[in-house]
């Protein structure tokens, strides 16, 4: 877990391997740490119990030689990530699938988004209220997405897609599970690494 935490902070797999060498008699390769990320599967991923609204935005990711859309939902009061979703396309159908997954976890809430036409259409279909982002909400969700994109820039260097055709993006989804868990744990605890490890041990 300490290795995963160091990787989450921004170290590469190789530098994370070097950082944990003093704690490992036999050492661990960068490939081993990559496998730890792929195996990471916490029992509790989304811990936010009180949801006031869905702040939603999407951004394009480069996965190997392919492009995909990453959809992110944020809770505005607790600033936790409520959900993430990866798709090949950006349209009303995909937006509706993502919103439906949020409703299943948290119930129906007002959706705040940018000017994308796919959001109002999806909200009408699901019976949800839709509002445009305020400057404050827009800054909040874009800051989280910006930080996430800063970390995903390492995909081409450290998580390359080896498939010759379209990737199933499973390795990206595994990475996102780690990112969301670590992000929400840190936001929730707002304390030091010791308390974060306590949260992990309880998951």
N, C-alpha and C positions, 0 to 999 in steps of 0.2 A: 504493500500500500504506500509506503514511503517513496518507492520508485515511481509509482503512478502519480503521486502528488508532485514530485519533481518534474516529471514529464508534463503534467498539467500546467505548471508554472512557466513552461516555455523551453525547457531543455530538450535537446534532440535525444533520440534513443541512445546514441553513442555516448553523449555527455552524461546522460542519466546512468548509464552503465559504469562510467568512471566514478561518478559521485557516490555510488553505493559500494564500491570496492572495499573501503575500510570496514564495512559491516558484513561482508561476505567472504569467507575464507577461500572458497573456490571461484568466487567472482561470478558474474552473470553477463552474458553477451548482450549486445543491443537487440539481437534477434529474439532472445528470451524475453526481453522487456516488451517487444512488439507483441509477442504471443500473450503476455499478461494482459495487455490492453484488449486483445481480441477475446480473451476468456472472461473479462470483467463483466459481471452480470449481477448487480445488487438486487436485493429483494424489493427495496423501496427506491424508486427513481424520482418520482414527483411527490414531494412532501408537503406542498402547499395545500392546506385544508380550507382556508377562507379565501375565496376568489371574488374580487369586486368587478372585474372586467377582463376581457381578452385583448391585449395589445398584440397585433399581428403584423408581421412583415415578411418579405421573402428576399432572397439574394441568390445570385448565381455562384456556383462552385465549379472549379476545374478539377475533375477527378481523372488523373492520367491524361489521356487525350480527349476525353469526353467532357461534356458540360451537363450540369444538373441544377435543379432549383432546390434550395433549402428554405423551408418554411419554419418560422419560429413564433411561438406565442409566449408572452411575458405577462406576469401579474403586476399591475402598477403600484400596489401598496407595498407588498413584500419583495418586489423586484426579483421574483424567482421565475425560472423558465418553466412554463407549464407543459410544453410539448414541442417536439421537433419532427419534421417530416421531410423526406427527400423524394423528389419526383423528376421525371424527364421533361415534363411540360408545365406551363404556367397558365392555368385557365380556371373557369368557374367550377368545373368538375373536380379538379384537384383541390381547390380551396374548400369546396363542400366536404370532401373526404376528410381533410385535415380538421375542419371545424366540427365535424361529426365525432371525430375521435376525442376532441376536447370536451364536447357535451357529455360523452360517455363517462369521462373521468370527473367532471366538475359541475355538470348541469348547464343550463342555459344562462348566458350572460351577454351583456352588450359588447359588441365587437368594435374596436377602434383600429383603423387602418389608414393607409395613404389613399391616393386617388385611383388605385387600381379598380377597374370595372368588375373584376371577378369577385371581389368581396361583397359588394351590395347584392349582386345576383345570388351568391351562395347564401347570404343571410336571409334573403326573402324566401328561398327554398326551404330553409331550416326554421323559419319563424323567429329569427334573432334580430334585435335592434342593431343598427349600424351607425357609427359616427366616424367622422374624420379625426385623425390625430390632432390633438392640441400641440403646440410647439414643445411643451414639456414632455408629453407622452412620446412624441416623435423622437426627441433627443434620447429618451430612456431606452427605447427599443433599438434605435440605431447604434447606441453605445455598446449594448450587449452583442449585437450582430457584428459590429466592428471588431470587438475583441475576439469573437469566435472566428471571424475571417482571418485575423492576424495569426491565429493558431492553425487554421486549415491551410495556410500557405505552405506548411511543411508536408502536405500530402504528397506532392510530386517528388519530394526528396526522400521521405521516410515511409510513406505508405503508397507506393506506386501500384497502379493497377496492371496486373500481368496478363489480363485477358486480351485477346486479339479483337474480339467483338465487343458488344455492349456489356459493361460491368454490371453485376447485380447490386453493387454498392454496399454489400454487407459489411465490408471492412470499414467503410465510412460510418455506417450506422453504429458499429461497435465503438468507434472513436467518439461519436456523439453521446453515447450512453455514459462514457467516462466524463466527458466535458460537462454534461448536464448535472450528473451526480455531484461532481466536485464543486461546480459553481453554486448549486443550491445549498450544499452543505456549508460552504464558506459564508454565503449570504445569511443563512439561518443561524449559524453559530456566532458569526462575527467575532470569533476569538482566535486562539492560536492553534497550531497544528495538533497539539495534544487532544483538544476537544474534537477536532475533525476526526482523528483516529478513533475516538470513542464512538462517534456517530457511525463510522464504518463498521466497528465491531458489533454494533447493534443491528446492522442491516441484514 
